[in-house]
Amino acid sequence: MLEFLFVVGFFVMLMVTGISLIGVLGALGALVIAAVVMLVGGLIVTAIKVLPWLLLAVAIVWLWCYWQQKPLRDYR
């Protein structure tokens, strides 16, 4: 929500200071590109931050399945 308010405030300030509409649209285009880059970067950083917990969960499930195996019977 804060990012949206920043973009709206940025647009309003450009219009108040007398920047032309072409300049405003160029600035908004740059903001959209920057937002997409920050979104992708944030997703990558979040994945790296969560990776140890995901590996821990996989290890716990693997150990649980290993301990829950039934012994093999000899059917002769």
Backbone atoms as SQL, in Angstrom:
CREATE TABLE atoms (id INTEGER PRIMARY KEY, chain TEXT, resi INTEGER, resn TEXT, atom TEXT, x REAL, y REAL, z REAL);
INSERT INTO atoms VALUES
  (1, 'A', 1, 'MET', 'N', 0.828, -1.188, 0.000),
  (2, 'A', 1, 'MET', 'CA', 0.000, 0.000, 0.000),
  (3, 'A', 1, 'MET', 'C', 0.877, 1.258, 0.000),
  (4, 'A', 2, 'LEU', 'N', 1.966, 1.204, 0.732),
  (5, 'A', 2, 'LEU', 'CA', 2.859, 2.354, 0.811),
  (6, 'A', 2, 'LEU', 'C', 3.476, 2.662, -0.552),
  (7, 'A', 3, 'GLU', 'N', 3.776, 1.620, -1.323),
  (8, 'A', 3, 'GLU', 'CA', 4.338, 1.817, -2.653),
  (9, 'A', 3, 'GLU', 'C', 3.340, 2.521, -3.570),
  (10, 'A', 4, 'PHE', 'N', 2.097, 2.146, -3.468),
  (11, 'A', 4, 'PHE', 'CA', 1.055, 2.784, -4.275),
  (12, 'A', 4, 'PHE', 'C', 0.928, 4.259, -3.927),
  (13, 'A', 5, 'LEU', 'N', 0.946, 4.572, -2.637),
  (14, 'A', 5, 'LEU', 'CA', 0.875, 5.971, -2.216),
  (15, 'A', 5, 'LEU', 'C', 2.092, 6.751, -2.699),
  (16, 'A', 6, 'PHE', 'N', 3.252, 6.122, -2.718),
  (17, 'A', 6, 'PHE', 'CA', 4.454, 6.774, -3.221),
  (18, 'A', 6, 'PHE', 'C', 4.299, 7.114, -4.698),
  (19, 'A', 7, 'VAL', 'N', 3.793, 6.183, -5.491),
  (20, 'A', 7, 'VAL', 'CA', 3.615, 6.423, -6.930),
  (21, 'A', 7, 'VAL', 'C', 2.601, 7.541, -7.153),
  (22, 'A', 8, 'VAL', 'N', 1.500, 7.540, -6.419),
  (23, 'A', 8, 'VAL', 'CA', 0.491, 8.593, -6.577),
  (24, 'A', 8, 'VAL', 'C', 1.074, 9.941, -6.166),
  (25, 'A', 9, 'GLY', 'N', 1.784, 9.970, -5.047),
  (26, 'A', 9, 'GLY', 'CA', 2.405, 11.215, -4.596),
  (27, 'A', 9, 'GLY', 'C', 3.445, 11.722, -5.583),
  (28, 'A', 10, 'PHE', 'N', 4.217, 10.815, -6.162),
  (29, 'A', 10, 'PHE', 'CA', 5.216, 11.183, -7.157),
  (30, 'A', 10, 'PHE', 'C', 4.543, 11.800, -8.378),
  (31, 'A', 11, 'PHE', 'N', 3.474, 11.190, -8.841),
  (32, 'A', 11, 'PHE', 'CA', 2.726, 11.700, -9.990),
  (33, 'A', 11, 'PHE', 'C', 2.169, 13.095, -9.699),
  (34, 'A', 12, 'VAL', 'N', 1.587, 13.275, -8.530),
  (35, 'A', 12, 'VAL', 'CA', 1.009, 14.568, -8.158),
  (36, 'A', 12, 'VAL', 'C', 2.092, 15.641, -8.066),
  (37, 'A', 13, 'MET', 'N', 3.218, 15.312, -7.460),
  (38, 'A', 13, 'MET', 'CA', 4.301, 16.292, -7.331),
  (39, 'A', 13, 'MET', 'C', 4.852, 16.687, -8.699),
  (40, 'A', 14, 'LEU', 'N', 4.964, 15.756, -9.625),
  (41, 'A', 14, 'LEU', 'CA', 5.416, 16.103, -10.970),
  (42, 'A', 14, 'LEU', 'C', 4.428, 17.041, -11.657),
  (43, 'A', 15, 'MET', 'N', 3.157, 16.791, -11.488),
  (44, 'A', 15, 'MET', 'CA', 2.153, 17.654, -12.112),
  (45, 'A', 15, 'MET', 'C', 2.135, 19.037, -11.462),
  (46, 'A', 16, 'VAL', 'N', 2.312, 19.111, -10.141),
  (47, 'A', 16, 'VAL', 'CA', 2.297, 20.390, -9.425),
  (48, 'A', 16, 'VAL', 'C', 3.492, 21.249, -9.815),
  (49, 'A', 17, 'THR', 'N', 4.645, 20.633, -10.011),
  (50, 'A', 17, 'THR', 'CA', 5.844, 21.400, -10.343),
  (51, 'A', 17, 'THR', 'C', 5.901, 21.800, -11.807),
  (52, 'A', 18, 'GLY', 'N', 4.935, 21.414, -12.607),
  (53, 'A', 18, 'GLY', 'CA', 4.860, 21.877, -13.982),
  (54, 'A', 18, 'GLY', 'C', 5.561, 20.990, -14.992),
  (55, 'A', 19, 'ILE', 'N', 5.874, 19.782, -14.641),
  (56, 'A', 19, 'ILE', 'CA', 6.477, 18.855, -15.595),
  (57, 'A', 19, 'ILE', 'C', 5.409, 18.486, -16.622),
  (58, 'A', 20, 'SER', 'N', 5.788, 18.384, -17.876),
  (59, 'A', 20, 'SER', 'CA', 4.818, 18.067, -18.927),
  (60, 'A', 20, 'SER', 'C', 4.279, 16.650, -18.760),
  (61, 'A', 21, 'LEU', 'N', 3.187, 16.390, -19.432),
  (62, 'A', 21, 'LEU', 'CA', 2.557, 15.072, -19.355),
  (63, 'A', 21, 'LEU', 'C', 3.479, 14.000, -19.920),
  (64, 'A', 22, 'ILE', 'N', 4.265, 14.336, -20.951),
  (65, 'A', 22, 'ILE', 'CA', 5.208, 13.365, -21.513),
  (66, 'A', 22, 'ILE', 'C', 6.277, 13.012, -20.475),
  (67, 'A', 23, 'GLY', 'N', 6.736, 14.004, -19.749),
  (68, 'A', 23, 'GLY', 'CA', 7.708, 13.742, -18.683),
  (69, 'A', 23, 'GLY', 'C', 7.123, 12.893, -17.574),
  (70, 'A', 24, 'VAL', 'N', 5.864, 13.163, -17.239),
  (71, 'A', 24, 'VAL', 'CA', 5.194, 12.375, -16.199),
  (72, 'A', 24, 'VAL', 'C', 5.042, 10.929, -16.651),
  (73, 'A', 25, 'LEU', 'N', 4.630, 10.728, -17.900),
  (74, 'A', 25, 'LEU', 'CA', 4.460, 9.360, -18.403),
  (75, 'A', 25, 'LEU', 'C', 5.803, 8.634, -18.479),
  (76, 'A', 26, 'GLY', 'N', 6.853, 9.347, -18.863),
  (77, 'A', 26, 'GLY', 'CA', 8.183, 8.738, -18.868),
  (78, 'A', 26, 'GLY', 'C', 8.629, 8.340, -17.473),
  (79, 'A', 27, 'ALA', 'N', 8.365, 9.216, -16.511),
  (80, 'A', 27, 'ALA', 'CA', 8.726, 8.902, -15.125),
  (81, 'A', 27, 'ALA', 'C', 7.908, 7.719, -14.611),
  (82, 'A', 28, 'LEU', 'N', 6.626, 7.682, -14.967),
  (83, 'A', 28, 'LEU', 'CA', 5.794, 6.553, -14.528),
  (84, 'A', 28, 'LEU', 'C', 6.234, 5.258, -15.190),
  (85, 'A', 29, 'GLY', 'N', 6.662, 5.338, -16.461),
  (86, 'A', 29, 'GLY', 'CA', 7.194, 4.147, -17.121),
  (87, 'A', 29, 'GLY', 'C', 8.439, 3.640, -16.409),
  (88, 'A', 30, 'ALA', 'N', 9.301, 4.577, -16.011),
  (89, 'A', 30, 'ALA', 'CA', 10.497, 4.186, -15.262),
  (90, 'A', 30, 'ALA', 'C', 10.121, 3.577, -13.916),
  (91, 'A', 31, 'LEU', 'N', 9.088, 4.119, -13.278),
  (92, 'A', 31, 'LEU', 'CA', 8.642, 3.564, -12.000),
  (93, 'A', 31, 'LEU', 'C', 8.080, 2.153, -12.174),
  (94, 'A', 32, 'VAL', 'N', 7.358, 1.918, -13.249),
  (95, 'A', 32, 'VAL', 'CA', 6.810, 0.579, -13.495),
  (96, 'A', 32, 'VAL', 'C', 7.944, -0.421, -13.726),
  (97, 'A', 33, 'ILE', 'N', 8.925, -0.029, -14.522),
  (98, 'A', 33, 'ILE', 'CA', 10.059, -0.924, -14.765),
  (99, 'A', 33, 'ILE', 'C', 10.819, -1.186, -13.466),
  (100, 'A', 34, 'ALA', 'N', 11.034, -0.136, -12.671),
  (101, 'A', 34, 'ALA', 'CA', 11.729, -0.306, -11.394),
  (102, 'A', 34, 'ALA', 'C', 10.927, -1.200, -10.446),
  (103, 'A', 35, 'ALA', 'N', 9.599, -1.058, -10.455),
  (104, 'A', 35, 'ALA', 'CA', 8.759, -1.892, -9.592),
  (105, 'A', 35, 'ALA', 'C', 8.860, -3.358, -9.986),
  (106, 'A', 36, 'VAL', 'N', 8.873, -3.636, -11.286),
  (107, 'A', 36, 'VAL', 'CA', 8.989, -5.027, -11.745),
  (108, 'A', 36, 'VAL', 'C', 10.348, -5.606, -11.348),
  (109, 'A', 37, 'VAL', 'N', 11.415, -4.812, -11.520),
  (110, 'A', 37, 'VAL', 'CA', 12.750, -5.284, -11.135),
  (111, 'A', 37, 'VAL', 'C', 12.813, -5.542, -9.634),
  (112, 'A', 38, 'MET', 'N', 12.241, -4.647, -8.828),
  (113, 'A', 38, 'MET', 'CA', 12.245, -4.845, -7.376),
  (114, 'A', 38, 'MET', 'C', 11.401, -6.046, -6.966),
  (115, 'A', 39, 'LEU', 'N', 10.298, -6.296, -7.672),
  (116, 'A', 39, 'LEU', 'CA', 9.459, -7.456, -7.371),
  (117, 'A', 39, 'LEU', 'C', 10.221, -8.753, -7.622),
  (118, 'A', 40, 'VAL', 'N', 10.877, -8.840, -8.770),
  (119, 'A', 40, 'VAL', 'CA', 11.642, -10.044, -9.087),
  (120, 'A', 40, 'VAL', 'C', 12.794, -10.220, -8.099),
  (121, 'A', 41, 'GLY', 'N', 13.496, -9.128, -7.787),
  (122, 'A', 41, 'GLY', 'CA', 14.581, -9.201, -6.810),
  (123, 'A', 41, 'GLY', 'C', 14.085, -9.629, -5.438),
  (124, 'A', 42, 'GLY', 'N', 12.929, -9.104, -5.029),
  (125, 'A', 42, 'GLY', 'CA', 12.352, -9.490, -3.742),
  (126, 'A', 42, 'GLY', 'C', 11.967, -10.956, -3.697),
  (127, 'A', 43, 'LEU', 'N', 11.442, -11.473, -4.807),
  (128, 'A', 43, 'LEU', 'CA', 11.092, -12.895, -4.859),
  (129, 'A', 43, 'LEU', 'C', 12.334, -13.775, -4.739),
  (130, 'A', 44, 'ILE', 'N', 13.408, -13.373, -5.410),
  (131, 'A', 44, 'ILE', 'CA', 14.647, -14.154, -5.341),
  (132, 'A', 44, 'ILE', 'C', 15.216, -14.121, -3.927),
  (133, 'A', 45, 'VAL', 'N', 15.240, -12.943, -3.312),
  (134, 'A', 45, 'VAL', 'CA', 15.776, -12.825, -1.952),
  (135, 'A', 45, 'VAL', 'C', 14.922, -13.622, -0.973),
  (136, 'A', 46, 'THR', 'N', 13.606, -13.584, -1.132),
  (137, 'A', 46, 'THR', 'CA', 12.722, -14.349, -0.245),
  (138, 'A', 46, 'THR', 'C', 12.952, -15.844, -0.415),
  (139, 'A', 47, 'ALA', 'N', 13.136, -16.299, -1.647),
  (140, 'A', 47, 'ALA', 'CA', 13.396, -17.719, -1.879),
  (141, 'A', 47, 'ALA', 'C', 14.707, -18.141, -1.217),
  (142, 'A', 48, 'ILE', 'N', 15.739, -17.308, -1.320),
  (143, 'A', 48, 'ILE', 'CA', 17.015, -17.631, -0.684),
  (144, 'A', 48, 'ILE', 'C', 16.877, -17.621, 0.836),
  (145, 'A', 49, 'LYS', 'N', 16.071, -16.686, 1.359),
  (146, 'A', 49, 'LYS', 'CA', 15.889, -16.583, 2.806),
  (147, 'A', 49, 'LYS', 'C', 15.121, -17.784, 3.369),
  (148, 'A', 50, 'VAL', 'N', 14.190, -18.323, 2.594),
  (149, 'A', 50, 'VAL', 'CA', 13.346, -19.433, 3.053),
  (150, 'A', 50, 'VAL', 'C', 13.987, -20.791, 2.770),
  (151, 'A', 51, 'LEU', 'N', 14.993, -20.825, 1.903),
  (152, 'A', 51, 'LEU', 'CA', 15.597, -22.090, 1.474),
  (153, 'A', 51, 'LEU', 'C', 16.068, -22.984, 2.632),
  (154, 'A', 52, 'PRO', 'N', 16.754, -22.463, 3.665),
  (155, 'A', 52, 'PRO', 'CA', 17.154, -23.354, 4.770),
  (156, 'A', 52, 'PRO', 'C', 15.963, -24.024, 5.461),
  (157, 'A', 53, 'TRP', 'N', 14.862, -23.299, 5.624),
  (158, 'A', 53, 'TRP', 'CA', 13.685, -23.889, 6.261),
  (159, 'A', 53, 'TRP', 'C', 13.057, -24.960, 5.374),
  (160, 'A', 54, 'LEU', 'N', 13.073, -24.743, 4.058),
  (161, 'A', 54, 'LEU', 'CA', 12.548, -25.763, 3.149),
  (162, 'A', 54, 'LEU', 'C', 13.401, -27.021, 3.189),
  (163, 'A', 55, 'LEU', 'N', 14.730, -26.846, 3.226),
  (164, 'A', 55, 'LEU', 'CA', 15.616, -28.006, 3.329),
  (165, 'A', 55, 'LEU', 'C', 15.416, -28.740, 4.653),
  (166, 'A', 56, 'LEU', 'N', 15.205, -28.000, 5.732),
  (167, 'A', 56, 'LEU', 'CA', 14.934, -28.624, 7.029),
  (168, 'A', 56, 'LEU', 'C', 13.632, -29.420, 6.980),
  (169, 'A', 57, 'ALA', 'N', 12.604, -28.877, 6.344),
  (170, 'A', 57, 'ALA', 'CA', 11.331, -29.593, 6.233),
  (171, 'A', 57, 'ALA', 'C', 11.492, -30.868, 5.416),
  (172, 'A', 58, 'VAL', 'N', 12.259, -30.804, 4.331),
  (173, 'A', 58, 'VAL', 'CA', 12.499, -32.000, 3.517),
  (174, 'A', 58, 'VAL', 'C', 13.249, -33.051, 4.324),
  (175, 'A', 59, 'ALA', 'N', 14.243, -32.631, 5.105),
  (176, 'A', 59, 'ALA', 'CA', 15.005, -33.574, 5.927),
  (177, 'A', 59, 'ALA', 'C', 14.116, -34.221, 6.988),
  (178, 'A', 60, 'ILE', 'N', 13.232, -33.449, 7.598),
  (179, 'A', 60, 'ILE', 'CA', 12.337, -33.999, 8.627),
  (180, 'A', 60, 'ILE', 'C', 11.375, -35.011, 8.005),
  (181, 'A', 61, 'VAL', 'N', 10.826, -34.705, 6.847),
  (182, 'A', 61, 'VAL', 'CA', 9.908, -35.641, 6.177),
  (183, 'A', 61, 'VAL', 'C', 10.652, -36.911, 5.780),
  (184, 'A', 62, 'TRP', 'N', 11.884, -36.757, 5.272),
  (185, 'A', 62, 'TRP', 'CA', 12.667, -37.928, 4.890),
  (186, 'A', 62, 'TRP', 'C', 12.946, -38.814, 6.103),
  (187, 'A', 63, 'LEU', 'N', 13.327, -38.203, 7.236),
  (188, 'A', 63, 'LEU', 'CA', 13.578, -38.986, 8.455),
  (189, 'A', 63, 'LEU', 'C', 12.297, -39.653, 8.956),
  (190, 'A', 64, 'TRP', 'N', 11.190, -38.945, 8.910),
  (191, 'A', 64, 'TRP', 'CA', 9.916, -39.506, 9.360),
  (192, 'A', 64, 'TRP', 'C', 9.535, -40.729, 8.518),
  (193, 'A', 65, 'CYS', 'N', 9.678, -40.599, 7.206),
  (194, 'A', 65, 'CYS', 'CA', 9.364, -41.739, 6.336),
  (195, 'A', 65, 'CYS', 'C', 10.344, -42.888, 6.562),
  (196, 'A', 66, 'TYR', 'N', 11.585, -42.595, 6.836),
  (197, 'A', 66, 'TYR', 'CA', 12.588, -43.632, 7.094),
  (198, 'A', 66, 'TYR', 'C', 12.243, -44.401, 8.368),
  (199, 'A', 67, 'TRP', 'N', 11.815, -43.693, 9.402),
  (200, 'A', 67, 'TRP', 'CA', 11.495, -44.362, 10.669),
  (201, 'A', 67, 'TRP', 'C', 10.148, -45.081, 10.635),
  (202, 'A', 68, 'GLN', 'N', 9.264, -44.704, 9.723),
  (203, 'A', 68, 'GLN', 'CA', 7.946, -45.317, 9.655),
  (204, 'A', 68, 'GLN', 'C', 7.912, -46.545, 8.747),
  (205, 'A', 69, 'GLN', 'N', 9.009, -46.910, 8.116),
  (206, 'A', 69, 'GLN', 'CA', 9.027, -48.078, 7.244),
  (207, 'A', 69, 'GLN', 'C', 8.799, -49.348, 8.065),
  (208, 'A', 70, 'LYS', 'N', 7.964, -50.236, 7.519),
  (209, 'A', 70, 'LYS', 'CA', 7.717, -51.512, 8.187),
  (210, 'A', 70, 'LYS', 'C', 8.828, -52.477, 7.800),
  (211, 'A', 71, 'PRO', 'N', 9.220, -53.325, 8.712),
  (212, 'A', 71, 'PRO', 'CA', 10.280, -54.281, 8.374),
  (213, 'A', 71, 'PRO', 'C', 9.814, -55.253, 7.290),
  (214, 'A', 72, 'LEU', 'N', 10.715, -55.609, 6.424),
  (215, 'A', 72, 'LEU', 'CA', 10.410, -56.549, 5.350),
  (216, 'A', 72, 'LEU', 'C', 10.375, -57.969, 5.904),
  (217, 'A', 73, 'ARG', 'N', 9.338, -58.726, 5.521),
  (218, 'A', 73, 'ARG', 'CA', 9.227, -60.112, 5.973),
  (219, 'A', 73, 'ARG', 'C', 9.753, -61.035, 4.908),
  (220, 'A', 74, 'ASP', 'N', 10.228, -62.156, 5.373),
  (221, 'A', 74, 'ASP', 'CA', 10.740, -63.166, 4.450),
  (222, 'A', 74, 'ASP', 'C', 9.612, -64.155, 4.155),
  (223, 'A', 75, 'TYR', 'N', 9.045, -64.111, 2.955),
  (224, 'A', 75, 'TYR', 'CA', 7.923, -64.953, 2.582),
  (225, 'A', 75, 'TYR', 'C', 8.422, -66.205, 1.857),
  (226, 'A', 76, 'ARG', 'N', 8.881, -67.175, 2.598),
  (227, 'A', 76, 'ARG', 'CA', 9.343, -68.421, 1.986),
  (228, 'A', 76, 'ARG', 'C', 8.425, -69.556, 2.316);
